[in-house]
Amino acid sequence: MAMASEAPKDGFRLSMLIYDTRFRSFTIQVIVLLLVLMGIAWLVDNTVQNLAAKDKDINFGFLWNRAGYDIEQQLIPYTNDSTHGRAAIIGLLNTLVVAFWGCIFATVLGVFAGVLRLSKNWLVARLMTVYVEAFRNVPLLLWIIVVFVVTSETAPQPKDFKVTAEMVQTGAEPPAQKILFGTVAITNRGWNIPAPLVERPLGVVNVGSVPVNLTLLAVIAAIVGSVLVNRAILRRARRIQEETGDRPTTWWQSLLVLFAPTILLLLALGFHIEVPAFPTDETGVSKGFNFQGGILVMHSFSALLIALSLYTGAFIAEAVRGGVLAISRGQTEAAYALGLRPGRTMKLIILPQALRVIIPPLISQYLNLTKNTSLGIAVSYLDLRGTLGGITLNQTGRELECMLLMMLIYLTISLIISSLMNVFNSAVKLKER
């Protein structure tokens, strides 16, 4: 009886790398990779040759040289005798501060504006439309300059807050008054705000050349720990509700866990607020030329933060509006049929589902806001662009090194933000069963 045998297998041929679909994709990838590597090698070689022709090399030793310039807004100690590397760290911290608060304020503003644009109230909806269209269609740089001019030119001078001997005799008040129960003074130099201080600090530890405040770390650890414990309490309450149908009362536990540890820690450290004020003599007459104590927030920082928040908030508002409109109208009608009010329907039903549509464009807006902080150079805000990519670059003449460092830092920040938001996006997306 004849038995059918398998067809003989052909051996491997070089032509299979192109004509065989099993190998063609790998061939294309290898060719593209080689072309990219050749392009990078050519760029590096061309750069080295051009630098050699100008008697220059690639050297990052300038980071340890004396900077020789001052930075008004700083989060860690710095003087003009510090190094260019420390100046770059100051600029990086200034960038991160503006980006962090800008993302928070822009998100809050964008969510409110996006929801209100869908309001049935004609006036409210039109006002939000005007806000969105005005800020989306005017360049961000112009808004930064406008806000800076308004906040600096319209504010009174520090001397307008002083109490003179004539005022003491007549009982008159100074021409300018502090706001928020006499704790904040807005002058043409900046915002003088209260400073949080402790009488018994935990000290400072230097990590490399960067001082780390142990008191601040302890407070952050207490807050994070409280949030984690509160989440565990809520998970336990949700599990009990699913098992028994009866949800235990947890509001008092949440309040106690969220606030008690931090308050007790601050009391143990001797927490108090230092309000900015003019020093006075025994008669109550103000002395000096500026406020003492507190924290001075420069107008360059506040203008950049306000402009970035308003500008980015307009784009986030459109993302929120699109996400809400993407949810079926039947979801709202079903919630109304169950007796839910419009506000709770939006909070509990619509927005949680709309997050799946909102988060992807929201990531892009966070990245844009972070990179747009470099426009602060227009109002003399010394962030990473103003320090490493501005004064340091001009003083040292190391254009290539400064640009490479800036590109690497901005790329790292953007990748971190994108990774964190992608993790959050994965947590809120629909889970298939």
C-alpha positions in Angstrom: 0.0 0.0 0.0 1.4 3.4 -1.0 1.8 5.9 1.8 1.6 9.7 1.1 4.7 11.4 2.3 5.1 15.0 3.3 6.3 17.4 0.6 9.9 18.1 0.9 10.7 21.4 2.6 12.7 23.9 0.6 15.9 25.2 2.1 16.3 28.9 3.1 17.2 31.2 0.3 18.2 34.9 0.4 15.3 35.8 -1.8 12.9 34.7 0.9 14.0 37.8 2.9 12.1 39.9 0.4 9.5 37.7 -1.2 8.5 35.5 1.8 5.9 37.2 4.0 7.4 35.3 7.0 10.7 37.2 6.8 9.8 40.4 4.9 8.8 42.4 8.0 12.0 41.6 9.8 14.0 42.5 6.8 12.3 45.9 6.6 12.9 46.6 10.3 16.6 45.7 10.1 17.0 48.0 7.1 15.3 50.9 8.7 17.3 50.4 11.9 20.5 50.4 10.0 19.5 53.6 8.1 18.6 55.3 11.4 21.9 54.3 13.0 23.8 55.5 9.9 22.0 58.8 10.1 22.8 59.3 13.8 26.5 58.3 13.2 26.7 60.9 10.3 25.2 63.6 12.5 27.6 62.9 15.4 30.6 62.8 13.1 29.6 66.0 11.3 29.0 67.7 14.7 32.4 66.6 16.0 34.2 67.8 12.8 32.5 71.2 12.9 33.4 71.6 16.5 37.0 70.6 15.9 37.2 73.2 13.0 36.2 75.9 15.6 38.6 74.5 18.2 35.7 73.4 20.4 34.8 70.1 22.0 31.9 68.6 23.9 32.5 69.3 27.6 30.1 69.5 30.4 32.7 70.8 32.9 31.1 74.3 32.8 28.3 73.0 35.1 30.8 73.2 38.0 31.9 76.7 37.3 30.7 79.8 39.2 27.3 81.0 37.7 27.7 84.7 38.7 24.1 85.7 38.3 21.1 86.0 40.7 17.8 84.1 40.6 14.9 85.8 42.4 12.5 82.9 42.6 14.2 79.9 44.2 13.1 76.9 46.2 16.5 75.8 47.5 19.4 78.1 48.7 21.3 79.7 45.8 23.6 82.7 45.4 25.6 84.1 42.5 28.6 82.2 43.8 26.8 78.9 43.2 27.6 76.7 40.1 25.9 76.6 36.8 24.7 73.1 37.7 22.9 74.4 40.8 21.4 77.3 38.7 20.1 74.6 36.3 18.6 72.7 39.3 16.9 76.0 40.4 15.5 76.5 37.0 14.3 72.9 36.8 12.5 73.3 40.1 10.9 76.5 39.0 9.7 74.8 35.8 8.2 71.9 37.8 6.4 74.2 40.3 4.7 76.1 37.5 3.9 72.9 35.6 2.4 71.2 38.7 0.2 74.0 39.9 -0.7 74.9 36.3 -2.0 71.4 35.6 -4.1 71.4 38.8 -5.6 74.8 38.1 -6.1 74.2 34.4 -7.9 70.9 35.1 -10.3 72.4 37.7 -11.0 75.3 35.4 -11.4 73.2 32.3 -13.8 70.7 33.9 -16.0 73.5 35.2 -15.9 75.4 31.9 -16.5 72.2 29.8 -19.5 71.2 31.9 -21.0 74.7 32.0 -20.7 75.0 28.2 -23.4 72.3 28.1 -25.6 74.2 30.6 -29.2 74.9 29.6 -28.7 78.4 31.0 -28.1 80.5 27.8 -26.0 83.2 29.5 -23.7 80.7 31.4 -23.2 78.6 28.2 -22.4 81.7 26.1 -20.0 83.1 28.7 -18.0 79.9 28.8 -18.0 79.8 25.0 -16.5 83.3 24.9 -13.9 82.3 27.4 -12.9 79.2 25.4 -12.8 80.9 22.1 -10.9 83.9 23.4 -8.1 81.9 25.0 -7.8 79.2 22.3 -7.4 81.7 19.5 -4.9 84.2 21.0 -1.3 83.1 21.3 -0.2 82.1 24.8 2.8 84.5 24.8 0.4 87.5 24.4 -1.7 86.3 27.4 1.4 86.0 29.5 2.5 89.5 28.7 -1.0 90.9 29.2 -1.4 89.3 32.6 2.1 90.4 33.7 1.4 94.0 32.7 -2.0 94.0 34.5 -0.7 92.5 37.7 2.4 94.6 38.0 1.3 98.0 36.6 -2.0 98.2 38.4 -0.8 97.2 41.9 0.3 99.8 44.5 3.8 100.3 45.6 5.1 98.9 48.9 5.2 102.4 50.4 1.4 102.7 50.0 1.0 100.1 52.8 3.2 102.0 55.3 1.8 103.8 58.3 3.4 107.3 58.7 3.6 109.4 61.8 0.9 111.7 60.5 -1.4 108.7 60.0 -0.8 107.7 63.6 -1.7 111.1 64.9 -4.8 111.5 62.7 -5.9 107.9 62.9 -5.9 107.6 59.0 -5.4 104.4 57.1 -2.7 103.8 54.5 -3.7 104.2 50.9 -3.4 100.5 50.2 -4.7 97.6 52.4 -3.8 94.0 52.6 -6.4 91.4 51.6 -7.6 88.1 53.0 -8.0 89.3 56.6 -4.8 91.3 56.4 -2.5 88.5 55.4 -1.7 89.1 51.7 -0.3 92.3 50.2 -0.2 92.7 46.4 2.4 95.3 45.3 4.1 96.1 42.0 6.9 93.9 43.1 4.9 90.8 43.7 2.6 88.9 46.0 3.6 89.0 49.7 1.9 85.9 51.2 2.1 84.2 54.6 4.9 81.7 55.1 4.3 78.4 56.9 7.0 78.0 59.6 7.8 75.4 62.4 9.5 76.1 65.7 11.0 72.6 65.9 12.1 71.5 62.4 13.5 68.0 61.7 16.5 69.4 59.9 17.9 69.2 56.4 19.9 66.4 54.7 22.0 67.1 51.6 21.5 64.6 48.8 24.4 65.4 46.5 24.3 69.2 46.2 20.5 69.4 46.8 19.2 70.0 50.4 16.2 67.8 51.3 13.9 69.3 54.0 13.0 66.5 56.4 10.1 68.4 57.8 8.5 68.7 54.4 9.1 65.1 53.7 7.4 64.1 57.1 4.3 66.2 56.3 4.1 64.7 52.8 4.5 61.2 54.2 1.7 61.9 56.7 -0.7 63.1 54.0 0.1 60.2 51.7 -0.3 57.7 54.5 -3.6 59.2 55.5 -4.9 59.0 51.9 -3.9 55.4 51.6 -5.5 54.4 54.9 -8.7 56.3 53.9 -8.8 54.3 50.7 -8.5 51.1 52.6 -11.5 52.2 54.8 -13.6 53.0 51.8 -12.7 49.6 50.1 -13.7 47.8 53.3 -17.0 49.7 53.4 -17.7 48.9 49.7 -17.0 45.2 50.3 -19.4 45.1 53.2 -22.0 46.8 51.1 -21.6 44.3 48.3 -21.8 41.4 50.8 -24.7 42.6 53.0 -26.3 45.4 51.1 -25.8 47.7 54.1 -23.0 50.3 53.8 -21.4 51.3 57.2 -21.0 54.9 58.1 -17.4 56.0 57.3 -17.5 59.8 57.0 -16.2 60.4 60.6 -13.5 57.8 60.1 -12.4 59.4 56.9 -12.3 62.9 58.5 -10.3 61.6 61.4 -7.8 59.6 59.2 -7.3 62.4 56.7 -6.8 65.3 59.0 -5.8 64.1 62.5 -2.3 62.7 61.7 -1.2 65.8 59.8 -2.6 68.2 62.4 -1.0 66.4 65.2 2.4 66.3 63.4 2.2 70.1 62.7 1.3 70.8 66.3 4.3 68.7 67.5 6.6 70.6 65.1 5.2 74.0 66.4 3.6 75.1 63.2 2.7 78.8 62.8 2.1 81.3 60.1 4.4 84.3 59.5 2.4 87.2 58.0 4.3 89.7 55.9 4.4 93.2 57.5 6.4 96.4 57.8 8.6 96.6 61.0 7.3 99.3 63.3 8.7 101.4 66.1 7.1 101.9 69.5 4.7 104.5 68.2 3.4 102.2 65.4 5.1 104.0 62.5 6.3 101.7 59.8 10.0 101.5 59.0 12.0 100.2 56.1 11.2 100.1 52.4 9.6 96.7 51.9 7.6 94.0 53.8 9.4 91.7 56.2 8.6 88.0 56.6 6.3 85.9 54.6 7.0 84.8 51.0 7.4 87.1 48.0 5.9 85.6 44.9 7.2 87.5 41.9 4.7 88.8 39.3 6.6 86.8 36.6 5.6 83.6 38.4 2.0 84.5 39.0 1.5 85.9 35.5 3.0 82.7 33.9 0.8 80.5 36.1 -2.4 82.4 35.5 -1.9 82.6 31.8 -0.9 78.9 31.5 -3.9 77.9 33.6 -6.4 80.0 31.6 -5.0 79.1 28.2 -4.7 75.3 28.8 -8.0 75.3 30.7 -9.8 76.4 27.5 -8.5 73.3 25.6 -9.3 71.0 28.5 -12.8 72.4 28.6 -13.3 71.3 25.0 -12.0 67.9 25.8 -14.4 67.6 28.7 -17.3 68.8 26.6 -16.5 66.3 23.9 -16.2 63.5 26.5 -19.6 64.3 28.0 -21.3 64.5 24.6 -19.8 61.1 23.8 -21.9 59.5 26.5 -25.3 58.2 25.4 -28.3 60.4 26.2 -30.0 57.3 27.6 -27.5 57.4 30.6 -28.8 60.8 31.7 -32.5 59.8 31.1 -32.0 56.6 33.1 -30.5 58.6 36.0 -33.3 61.1 35.9 -35.8 58.2 36.0 -34.2 57.0 39.2 -34.7 60.4 40.8 -31.1 61.7 40.6 -30.6 65.4 40.3 -28.7 66.9 37.3 -25.6 67.7 39.5 -25.3 64.2 40.9 -26.1 62.7 37.5 -23.1 64.5 36.1 -20.8 63.6 39.0 -21.8 60.0 39.5 -22.9 58.8 36.0 -21.6 61.0 33.2 -18.1 62.2 34.2 -16.8 58.8 35.3 -17.7 57.3 31.9 -16.5 60.4 30.0 -13.0 60.0 31.6 -12.2 57.3 29.0 -12.6 59.9 26.3 -11.2 62.9 28.2 -7.9 61.4 29.5 -6.1 60.9 26.1 -6.3 64.5 25.0 -5.8 65.6 28.6 -2.3 64.0 28.6 -1.4 66.1 25.5 -2.6 69.2 27.3 -0.4 68.4 30.4 2.6 67.9 28.1 1.9 71.2 26.2 1.6 73.1 29.5 4.8 71.7 30.8 6.7 72.7 27.6 5.0 76.0 27.4 6.6 77.0 30.7 9.6 77.9 28.7 7.7 81.1 27.5 8.3 82.5 31.0 11.5 84.0 29.7 9.3 86.7 28.1 8.5 88.0 31.6 12.0 87.3 33.1 10.9 84.1 34.9 14.1 82.1 35.3 13.0 78.5 34.7 15.0 75.8 33.0 14.9 77.8 29.7 16.0 81.0 31.4 18.9 79.5 33.4 20.4 76.6 31.5 19.1 77.6 28.1 19.5 81.4 28.7 22.1 83.0 30.9 24.3 79.9 31.4 24.3 79.3 27.6 25.3 82.9 26.9 28.0 83.1 29.6 29.7 79.8 28.8 29.2 79.6 25.0 28.3 75.9 25.4 25.3 76.0 23.1 25.3 72.3 22.1 25.8 71.0 25.6 23.0 73.3 27.1 20.6 72.4 24.3 21.3 68.7 24.7 20.7 68.9 28.5 17.5 70.9 28.0 16.2 68.4 25.4 17.0 65.5 27.7 15.3 67.1 30.7 12.2 68.1 28.9 12.0 64.6 27.3 12.3 62.9 30.7 9.6 65.1 32.3 7.3 64.5 29.4 7.8 60.7 29.5 7.1 60.7 33.2 3.9 62.7 32.9 2.8 60.5 30.0 3.5 57.3 31.9 1.7 58.4 35.0 -1.4 59.5 33.0 -1.3 56.2 31.0 -1.4 54.3 34.2 -4.4 56.3 35.4 -6.0 55.8 31.9 -5.6 52.1 32.3 -7.3 52.2 35.7 -10.4 53.9 34.5 -10.9 52.2 31.2 -13.7 49.6 30.8 -12.7 46.1 32.1 -13.9 43.3 29.9 -15.5 40.3 31.6 
